[in-house]
Amino acid sequence: MTTTTGPVLITGCSTGIGRATALRLARSGHTVWATARREETIADLRDAGCRTLALDVTDESSMRAAVARVVDEHGAVGALVNNAGYSQSGAIESLPMPDLRRQFETNVFGTVRMCQLVLPGMRTRGSGRIVNISSMGANFTFPGGGAYHASKYAVEAISDALRFEVRGFGVHVVLVQPGLIRTDFSHTAAAAVSDADGPYAAFNAAVAENTTKAYEKGPLARFGGEPDDVARAVEQAITARRPKIRMRVTPSAHLLITQRRLMTDGLWDRFVATQFTRPGPR
């Protein structure tokens, strides 16, 4: 069974999952507010029936203004889709702290703050949906991806707590866990690798190369999916009368999450050693 929602506010719609979600929901007749840091990058979504707004999830005034605009027009946000995020790759010791903080500002703190801003209206209305885009990587960790994995682990923990805290007010919280999705994600992750000359230079370069290959032509690419696969899950999350708590998307997500659960920590380390070159003296 399905239920209708009020206006849907989506973060990070300039590319990939956010864009596909905005398009799918608009085609289905939802009132969609698509957002991006630079509104001009999503101007074409207006032709598809979306409303557009500038929204930077690392900027308090930008977040407040976007939510206020929707609330002023509709009374409350009906569904929030926290999609904005990216991957910061590189060995932990090599990560500049400003880059690590930026990762958490976008992937974690922006998600939390958007939830805080929409919840008063949802509580007053007595209903609402919050869909947080997590990752299969919230269930395991690959070397060179510690910052990104940590941010998604945090999103899962916060969502689990929030789900209990707001259910009594009529608000559902759903986690969507995409696996490998063919978007610009891999290129962004590869470009974010730093430490070109230090002790982790070769490792970080290999991480960047492996990330790109995995999304484009590696064995896992066959088990990946398209942005619209995630958009379909988001639509189910905001329309189902009793939405699932966690929704895994793509065979790669099911495969790797199950594989990790079946392995001890030592076995997992040996497995990733077949995929990554261990840093060390040469």
Sine and cosine of phi, psi and omega as CSV:
sin_phi,cos_phi,sin_psi,cos_psi,sin_omega,cos_omega
0.00,0.00,0.54,-0.84,0.00,-1.00
-0.86,-0.51,0.30,-0.95,0.04,-1.00
-0.68,-0.73,0.40,-0.92,0.01,-1.00
-1.00,0.06,0.37,-0.93,0.05,-1.00
-0.83,-0.56,0.18,-0.98,0.14,-0.99
-0.99,0.13,-0.39,-0.92,-0.01,-1.00
-0.88,0.48,0.60,-0.80,-0.02,-1.00
-0.96,-0.29,0.83,-0.56,0.02,-1.00
-0.96,-0.29,0.85,-0.53,-0.09,-1.00
-0.86,-0.51,0.76,-0.65,0.06,-1.00
-1.00,-0.09,0.47,-0.88,0.10,-0.99
0.93,0.37,0.83,0.56,-0.10,-0.99
-0.98,-0.18,0.14,0.99,-0.08,-1.00
-0.94,0.34,-0.49,0.87,-0.01,-1.00
-0.55,-0.84,0.11,-0.99,0.24,-0.97
0.82,0.58,-0.75,-0.66,-0.13,-0.99
-0.88,0.47,-0.70,0.72,-0.02,-1.00
-0.87,0.49,-0.70,0.71,0.02,-1.00
-0.90,0.45,-0.72,0.69,-0.01,-1.00
-0.89,0.46,-0.62,0.79,0.01,-1.00
-0.92,0.40,-0.69,0.72,0.03,-1.00
-0.86,0.51,-0.70,0.71,-0.01,-1.00
-0.91,0.42,-0.71,0.70,-0.02,-1.00
-0.89,0.45,-0.71,0.70,-0.04,-1.00
-0.93,0.37,-0.61,0.80,0.04,-1.00
-0.90,0.44,-0.67,0.74,0.03,-1.00
-0.89,0.45,-0.49,0.87,-0.02,-1.00
-0.99,0.11,-0.02,1.00,0.07,-1.00
0.99,-0.12,0.11,0.99,0.05,-1.00
-0.97,0.25,0.47,-0.88,0.18,-0.98
-0.99,0.14,0.94,-0.35,-0.14,-0.99
-0.93,-0.38,0.79,-0.61,0.16,-0.99
-0.96,-0.28,0.98,-0.20,0.01,-1.00
-1.00,0.00,0.67,-0.74,-0.07,-1.00
-0.73,-0.68,0.37,-0.93,0.09,-1.00
-0.34,-0.94,0.31,-0.95,0.02,-1.00
-0.85,0.52,-0.65,0.76,0.05,-1.00
-0.91,-0.41,0.93,-0.36,-0.11,-0.99
-0.87,0.49,-0.49,0.87,-0.03,-1.00
-0.90,0.44,-0.37,0.93,-0.01,-1.00
-0.96,0.27,-0.22,0.98,-0.01,-1.00
-0.85,-0.53,0.32,0.95,-0.02,-1.00
-0.84,0.54,-0.56,0.83,-0.04,-1.00
-0.93,0.38,-0.34,0.94,0.01,-1.00
-0.93,0.38,-0.36,0.93,0.06,-1.00
-0.89,0.45,-0.59,0.81,0.01,-1.00
-0.91,0.42,-0.37,0.93,0.02,-1.00
-1.00,-0.02,0.04,1.00,0.05,-1.00
0.98,-0.20,0.08,1.00,0.01,-1.00
-1.00,0.07,0.46,-0.89,0.28,-0.96
-1.00,-0.03,0.52,-0.85,-0.05,-1.00
-0.81,-0.59,0.51,-0.86,0.01,-1.00
-0.56,-0.83,0.48,-0.88,0.19,-0.98
-0.99,0.14,0.75,-0.66,0.01,-1.00
-0.47,-0.88,0.88,-0.48,0.06,-1.00
-0.93,-0.37,0.91,-0.41,-0.09,-1.00
-0.97,0.26,0.05,1.00,0.12,-0.99
-0.97,-0.26,0.12,0.99,-0.07,-1.00
-0.81,-0.59,0.90,-0.44,-0.07,-1.00
-0.85,0.52,-0.73,0.68,-0.06,-1.00
-0.91,0.41,-0.59,0.81,0.03,-1.00
-0.91,0.42,-0.69,0.72,0.02,-1.00
-0.90,0.43,-0.71,0.70,0.01,-1.00
-0.87,0.49,-0.70,0.71,-0.05,-1.00
-0.90,0.43,-0.66,0.75,-0.02,-1.00
-0.91,0.42,-0.73,0.68,0.00,-1.00
-0.90,0.43,-0.66,0.75,0.00,-1.00
-0.87,0.50,-0.62,0.79,0.00,-1.00
-0.88,0.47,-0.71,0.70,0.00,-1.00
-0.92,0.38,-0.68,0.73,-0.01,-1.00
-0.90,0.43,-0.67,0.74,0.01,-1.00
-0.87,0.50,-0.58,0.81,-0.06,-1.00
-1.00,0.06,-0.54,0.84,-0.13,-0.99
-0.86,-0.50,-0.17,0.99,-0.03,-1.00
1.00,-0.08,-0.53,0.85,0.02,-1.00
-0.21,-0.98,0.37,-0.93,0.17,-0.99
-0.98,0.18,0.80,-0.61,0.00,-1.00
-0.98,0.19,-0.66,0.75,0.02,-1.00
-0.57,-0.82,0.72,-0.69,0.07,-1.00
-0.94,-0.33,0.78,-0.62,0.09,-1.00
-0.92,-0.39,0.96,-0.27,0.02,-1.00
-1.00,0.08,1.00,-0.04,-0.07,-1.00
-0.95,-0.30,-0.45,0.89,-0.09,-1.00
-0.83,0.56,0.77,-0.64,0.00,-1.00
0.07,-1.00,0.26,-0.96,0.04,-1.00
-0.39,-0.92,0.10,-0.99,-0.02,-1.00
-0.92,-0.39,0.80,-0.60,0.13,-0.99
-0.98,-0.18,0.92,-0.38,-0.06,-1.00
-0.97,-0.22,0.35,-0.94,0.05,-1.00
0.72,-0.70,0.45,-0.89,0.06,-1.00
-0.86,0.52,0.62,-0.79,-0.11,-0.99
-0.82,0.57,-0.72,0.70,-0.04,-1.00
-0.89,0.45,-0.44,0.90,-0.08,-1.00
-1.00,0.02,-0.11,0.99,-0.08,-1.00
-0.98,0.22,0.84,-0.55,0.15,-0.99
-0.89,0.45,0.70,-0.71,-0.05,-1.00
-0.86,0.51,-0.59,0.80,0.08,-1.00
-0.86,0.51,-0.58,0.81,0.03,-1.00
-0.93,0.36,-0.63,0.77,0.02,-1.00
-0.91,0.41,-0.67,0.74,0.03,-1.00
-0.90,0.44,-0.64,0.77,0.01,-1.00
-0.89,0.45,-0.61,0.79,0.05,-1.00
-0.85,0.52,-0.72,0.69,-0.02,-1.00
-0.97,0.26,-0.54,0.84,0.06,-1.00
-0.87,0.50,-0.67,0.75,-0.03,-1.00
-0.98,0.20,-0.81,0.58,-0.16,-0.99
-0.98,0.21,-0.49,0.87,-0.11,-0.99
-0.92,-0.40,-0.88,0.48,-0.12,-0.99
-0.92,0.40,-0.59,0.81,0.08,-1.00
-0.89,0.46,-0.67,0.75,0.04,-1.00
-0.88,0.48,-0.73,0.68,-0.01,-1.00
-0.88,0.47,-0.72,0.69,-0.07,-1.00
-0.91,0.41,-0.61,0.79,0.05,-1.00
-0.89,0.45,-0.64,0.77,0.07,-1.00
-0.87,0.50,-0.72,0.69,-0.01,-1.00
-0.87,0.50,-0.61,0.79,-0.08,-1.00
-0.96,0.27,-0.55,0.83,-0.03,-1.00
-1.00,0.03,-0.34,0.94,-0.12,-0.99
-0.91,0.42,-0.61,0.79,0.02,-1.00
-0.83,0.56,-0.69,0.72,0.03,-1.00
-0.92,0.39,-0.63,0.77,0.03,-1.00
-0.90,0.43,-0.68,0.74,0.01,-1.00
-0.89,0.45,-0.66,0.75,0.02,-1.00
-0.89,0.45,-0.65,0.76,0.00,-1.00
-0.97,0.26,-0.40,0.92,-0.01,-1.00
0.99,0.13,0.29,0.96,0.04,-1.00
-0.31,-0.95,0.33,-0.95,0.03,-1.00
0.27,-0.96,0.31,-0.95,0.05,-1.00
-0.76,-0.65,0.71,-0.70,0.15,-0.99
-0.86,-0.51,0.87,-0.49,0.00,-1.00
-0.92,-0.40,0.92,-0.40,0.01,-1.00
-0.98,-0.21,0.85,-0.52,0.02,-1.00
-0.99,0.16,0.94,-0.34,0.02,-1.00
-0.99,-0.14,-0.72,-0.70,-0.03,-1.00
-0.19,-0.98,0.43,-0.90,0.18,-0.98
-0.85,0.52,-0.44,0.90,-0.01,-1.00
-0.95,0.32,0.06,1.00,0.15,-0.99
-1.00,0.09,0.01,1.00,-0.04,-1.00
-0.91,-0.41,-0.12,0.99,0.02,-1.00
-0.33,-0.94,0.14,-0.99,-0.04,-1.00
-0.72,-0.70,0.77,-0.64,0.14,-0.99
-0.99,-0.13,0.61,-0.79,0.09,-1.00
-0.83,0.56,0.59,-0.81,-0.02,-1.00
0.99,0.12,-0.09,1.00,0.00,-1.00
-0.85,-0.53,0.33,0.94,-0.10,-0.99
-0.84,0.55,-0.64,0.77,-0.03,-1.00
-0.91,0.42,-0.73,0.68,-0.01,-1.00
-0.91,0.42,-0.75,0.66,0.01,-1.00
-0.85,0.53,-0.68,0.73,0.00,-1.00
-0.87,0.50,-0.64,0.77,0.00,-1.00
-0.90,0.43,-0.60,0.80,-0.01,-1.00
-0.98,0.22,-0.54,0.84,0.15,-0.99
-0.85,0.52,-0.67,0.74,-0.01,-1.00
-0.90,0.43,-0.67,0.74,0.04,-1.00
-0.86,0.51,-0.64,0.77,0.01,-1.00
-0.92,0.40,-0.70,0.72,-0.01,-1.00
-0.90,0.44,-0.70,0.71,0.01,-1.00
-0.90,0.44,-0.66,0.75,-0.01,-1.00
-0.91,0.42,-0.63,0.78,0.02,-1.00
-0.89,0.45,-0.67,0.75,0.05,-1.00
-0.92,0.38,-0.72,0.69,-0.05,-1.00
-0.88,0.48,-0.62,0.78,-0.03,-1.00
-0.82,0.57,-0.70,0.72,0.01,-1.00
-0.94,0.34,-0.64,0.77,-0.11,-0.99
-0.94,0.35,-0.49,0.87,-0.10,-0.99
-0.94,-0.35,-0.12,0.99,-0.05,-1.00
-0.87,0.49,-0.59,0.81,0.00,-1.00
-0.91,0.41,-0.29,0.96,0.06,-1.00
-1.00,-0.06,0.08,1.00,0.02,-1.00
1.00,0.01,0.26,0.97,-0.06,-1.00
-0.95,-0.31,0.78,-0.63,0.07,-1.00
-0.99,-0.15,0.62,-0.78,0.08,-1.00
-0.87,-0.49,0.81,-0.58,-0.06,-1.00
-0.83,-0.57,0.67,-0.74,0.11,-0.99
-0.97,-0.24,0.79,-0.61,0.10,-1.00
-0.95,-0.30,0.81,-0.59,-0.07,-1.00
-0.91,-0.40,1.00,0.05,0.05,-1.00
-0.93,0.36,0.54,-0.84,0.21,-0.98
-1.00,-0.01,-0.60,-0.80,0.01,-1.00
-0.94,0.35,0.88,-0.48,0.01,-1.00
-0.87,-0.50,0.74,-0.67,-0.05,-1.00
-0.98,0.19,1.00,-0.03,0.01,-1.00
-0.67,-0.74,-0.24,-0.97,0.10,-1.00
-0.98,0.19,0.04,1.00,-0.08,-1.00
-0.82,0.58,-0.71,0.70,-0.08,-1.00
-0.91,0.41,-0.64,0.77,0.00,-1.00
-0.92,0.39,-0.61,0.79,0.05,-1.00
-0.90,0.43,-0.69,0.73,0.01,-1.00
-0.90,0.44,-0.69,0.73,-0.01,-1.00
-0.91,0.42,-0.65,0.76,-0.03,-1.00
-0.93,0.37,-0.37,0.93,-0.06,-1.00
-0.99,0.13,-0.12,0.99,-0.01,-1.00
-0.93,0.37,0.72,-0.69,-0.01,-1.00
-0.90,-0.44,-0.29,-0.96,0.03,-1.00
0.88,0.47,0.87,0.49,-0.04,-1.00
-0.96,0.28,-0.33,0.94,-0.10,-0.99
-0.84,-0.55,-0.08,1.00,-0.11,-0.99
-1.00,0.06,-0.21,-0.98,-0.06,-1.00
-0.92,0.40,-0.28,0.96,0.00,-1.00
-0.96,-0.29,0.23,0.97,-0.09,-1.00
-0.84,0.54,-0.76,0.64,-0.03,-1.00
-0.91,0.42,-0.66,0.75,0.02,-1.00
-0.89,0.46,-0.75,0.66,-0.03,-1.00
-0.89,0.46,-0.62,0.78,0.04,-1.00
-0.90,0.45,-0.64,0.77,0.02,-1.00
-0.92,0.39,-0.61,0.79,0.05,-1.00
-0.87,0.49,-0.71,0.70,0.01,-1.00
-0.88,0.48,-0.70,0.71,-0.02,-1.00
-0.92,0.39,-0.69,0.72,-0.02,-1.00
-0.91,0.42,-0.60,0.80,0.01,-1.00
-0.89,0.46,-0.73,0.68,0.01,-1.00
-0.89,0.45,-0.70,0.71,-0.02,-1.00
-0.90,0.44,-0.64,0.77,-0.04,-1.00
-0.86,0.51,-0.62,0.79,-0.04,-1.00
-0.99,0.14,-0.40,0.92,-0.12,-0.99
-0.97,-0.23,-0.66,0.75,-0.08,-1.00
-0.50,-0.87,0.16,0.99,0.03,-1.00
-0.97,0.24,0.16,-0.99,0.00,-1.00
-0.83,0.56,-0.59,0.81,-0.03,-1.00
-0.94,0.34,-0.38,0.93,-0.01,-1.00
-0.85,0.53,-0.51,0.86,0.01,-1.00
-0.93,0.38,-0.35,0.94,-0.02,-1.00
-0.97,-0.25,0.23,0.97,-0.01,-1.00
-1.00,0.02,-0.26,-0.97,-0.04,-1.00
-0.42,-0.91,-0.09,-1.00,-0.01,-1.00
-0.95,-0.30,0.33,-0.94,0.03,-1.00
-0.80,0.60,-0.58,0.81,-0.03,-1.00
-0.93,0.38,-0.37,0.93,0.09,-1.00
-0.89,0.45,-0.64,0.76,0.04,-1.00
-0.95,0.31,-0.65,0.76,0.01,-1.00
-0.85,0.53,-0.62,0.78,0.02,-1.00
-0.89,0.45,-0.65,0.76,0.03,-1.00
-0.91,0.42,-0.64,0.77,0.03,-1.00
-0.89,0.46,-0.68,0.74,0.02,-1.00
-0.87,0.50,-0.67,0.75,0.05,-1.00
-0.89,0.46,-0.64,0.77,-0.04,-1.00
-0.90,0.45,-0.54,0.84,-0.05,-1.00
-0.99,-0.10,-0.14,0.99,-0.01,-1.00
-0.92,-0.40,-0.39,0.92,-0.02,-1.00
-0.92,0.40,0.67,-0.74,0.01,-1.00
-0.89,0.46,-0.63,0.78,0.05,-1.00
-0.82,-0.57,0.99,0.12,-0.08,-1.00
-0.93,0.37,0.48,-0.88,0.10,-1.00
-0.91,0.40,0.45,-0.89,0.03,-1.00
-0.96,0.27,-0.68,0.73,0.04,-1.00
-0.78,-0.62,0.70,-0.72,0.00,-1.00
-0.81,-0.59,0.93,-0.37,0.05,-1.00
-1.00,0.03,0.65,-0.76,-0.05,-1.00
-0.81,-0.58,0.79,-0.62,0.01,-1.00
1.00,0.01,0.54,-0.84,0.07,-1.00
-0.86,0.52,-0.52,0.85,-0.01,-1.00
-0.88,0.48,-0.60,0.80,0.02,-1.00
-0.91,0.42,-0.74,0.67,0.01,-1.00
-0.88,0.47,-0.68,0.73,-0.05,-1.00
-0.89,0.45,-0.79,0.61,-0.10,-0.99
-0.96,0.28,-0.59,0.81,0.04,-1.00
-0.90,0.44,-0.69,0.73,0.03,-1.00
-0.91,0.41,-0.67,0.74,0.01,-1.00
-0.85,0.52,-0.70,0.72,-0.02,-1.00
-0.91,0.42,-0.64,0.77,-0.01,-1.00
-0.90,0.43,-0.49,0.87,-0.04,-1.00
-1.00,0.09,-0.18,0.98,-0.07,-1.00
-0.97,-0.24,0.58,-0.81,0.21,-0.98
-0.95,0.31,0.18,-0.98,0.04,-1.00
-0.87,0.50,-0.65,0.76,-0.01,-1.00
-0.90,0.43,-0.66,0.75,0.04,-1.00
-0.90,0.43,-0.63,0.78,0.03,-1.00
-0.89,0.45,-0.68,0.73,0.03,-1.00
-0.87,0.50,-0.65,0.76,0.02,-1.00
-0.93,0.37,-0.58,0.81,0.04,-1.00
-0.91,0.42,-0.75,0.66,-0.04,-1.00
-0.92,0.38,-0.40,0.92,0.06,-1.00
-0.92,0.40,-0.34,0.94,0.07,-1.00
-0.99,0.15,-0.22,0.98,-0.05,-1.00
-0.94,-0.33,-0.38,0.93,-0.07,-1.00
-0.77,-0.64,0.59,-0.81,0.11,-0.99
-0.99,0.11,0.80,-0.60,-0.06,-1.00
-0.95,0.30,0.78,-0.63,0.06,-1.00
-0.91,0.42,0.47,-0.88,0.03,-1.00
0.23,-0.97,0.07,-1.00,0.00,-1.00
-0.86,0.50,0.59,-0.81,0.05,-1.00
-0.87,-0.49,0.00,0.00,0.00,0.00
